[in-house]
Structures are given as structure tokens and as C-alpha cells.
Amino acid sequence: MTCQHLKETTEPAPLSAYEDGCPQCHAAGNHNWVHLRLCMTCGLVACCDSSPARHMSAHHAAEGHPVMRSFEPGESWRWCYEDEQLG
């Protein structure tokens, strides 16, 4: 099965600064994020599911934006929450 969401995504510009890690974690005074992710719909930068706060999954649940990608140096894989497919 081919995921249409993965086919249709384009690269947005990041909306938030991320030099210090996950902006939401940083704002809450937490520094225990693991990896960063980029929402392919709006450009939000947030922490991954291996991080305690799981901000990118929370963003998907709240906003319904279907695709995120790794925002780690050297990585470009994408994940569709709706179809649970890697792209």
C-alpha cells in the first residue's frame, strides 16, 4: 500500500528555533529530549517518541498533521501517523 500523505508532502521551513533542542521541552525547563522531528505540514520542531514528553506525537494528536520527518543531521526519513508508514 502506498501512502498518499508521504507522496504529497513538501519540505516546510522550521517554525521554531531548535538550537537548544525541543522548544517545548526547553520552555518547560526540561532538557531530557532525545531526537528532534519536523512536522511536514506546519514546520513545528518537536521531540520524538523516545523522549519523555513525546511532543511531536502530541502535535499530531492535537492538529491532525499526518507526516513528520527526522530533524537529526544526516537523516531524512519520514513517518505518516495516519497510515503508519515509513517513507
C-alpha positions as CSV (number, residue, x, y, z in Angstrom):
1,M,0.0,0.0,0.0
2,T,1.3,3.4,-0.9
3,C,0.8,6.3,1.5
4,Q,-0.6,9.4,-0.3
5,H,0.4,11.6,2.6
6,L,4.0,10.7,2.2
7,K,3.8,11.3,-1.6
8,E,2.3,14.8,-1.2
9,T,4.5,16.3,1.5
10,T,6.9,19.1,0.8
11,E,9.7,20.4,3.0
12,P,8.4,23.4,5.2
13,A,10.7,25.9,6.8
14,P,11.1,25.2,10.5
15,L,8.8,27.5,12.6
16,S,10.8,27.5,15.8
17,A,14.3,27.8,16.9
18,Y,15.8,24.4,17.8
19,E,19.4,25.1,18.7
20,D,18.7,24.2,22.3
21,G,16.7,21.1,21.4
22,C,13.0,20.7,21.6
23,P,11.5,24.2,22.0
24,Q,8.5,22.9,24.1
25,C,10.8,20.9,26.4
26,H,13.2,23.9,26.7
27,A,10.3,26.2,27.6
28,A,9.2,23.8,30.3
29,G,12.7,23.7,31.7
30,N,13.2,20.0,30.6
31,H,16.4,19.0,28.9
32,N,15.8,15.3,28.6
33,W,14.6,15.2,24.9
34,V,16.2,12.5,22.7
35,H,15.8,13.4,19.0
36,L,14.0,16.2,17.1
37,R,11.3,15.8,14.5
38,L,9.9,18.3,11.9
39,C,6.1,18.5,11.1
40,M,5.9,18.4,7.3
41,T,2.6,20.4,7.4
42,C,3.4,23.4,9.5
43,G,7.2,23.2,10.3
44,L,6.9,22.7,14.0
45,V,10.1,21.3,15.6
46,A,9.4,18.9,18.5
47,C,10.8,15.9,20.3
48,C,10.4,12.3,19.3
49,D,8.5,9.4,20.9
50,S,11.7,8.2,22.6
51,S,11.6,11.5,24.6
52,P,9.5,11.6,27.8
53,A,7.2,14.4,26.6
54,R,6.6,13.0,23.0
55,H,5.8,16.5,21.7
56,M,5.6,15.5,18.0
57,S,3.0,12.7,18.7
58,A,1.1,15.2,20.8
59,H,1.2,17.7,18.0
60,H,-0.2,15.1,15.6
61,A,-3.0,14.2,18.0
62,A,-4.0,17.8,18.5
63,E,-3.6,19.1,15.0
64,G,-4.0,16.0,12.8
65,H,-0.9,16.8,10.7
66,P,-0.1,13.4,9.2
67,V,3.6,13.4,8.3
68,M,6.8,14.3,10.2
69,R,10.4,13.7,9.4
70,S,13.5,13.2,11.4
71,F,15.2,16.5,12.0
72,E,18.5,14.9,13.0
73,P,21.7,15.7,11.0
74,G,22.1,13.2,8.2
75,E,18.6,11.7,8.5
76,S,15.8,12.3,6.1
77,W,13.3,9.5,6.8
78,R,9.6,10.5,7.2
79,W,6.7,8.9,9.1
80,C,3.0,9.1,8.4
81,Y,0.9,8.8,11.6
82,E,-2.3,8.2,9.6
83,D,-1.1,5.2,7.6
84,E,1.7,4.1,10.0
85,Q,4.2,4.0,7.1
86,L,7.8,5.0,6.9
87,G,8.9,6.9,3.8
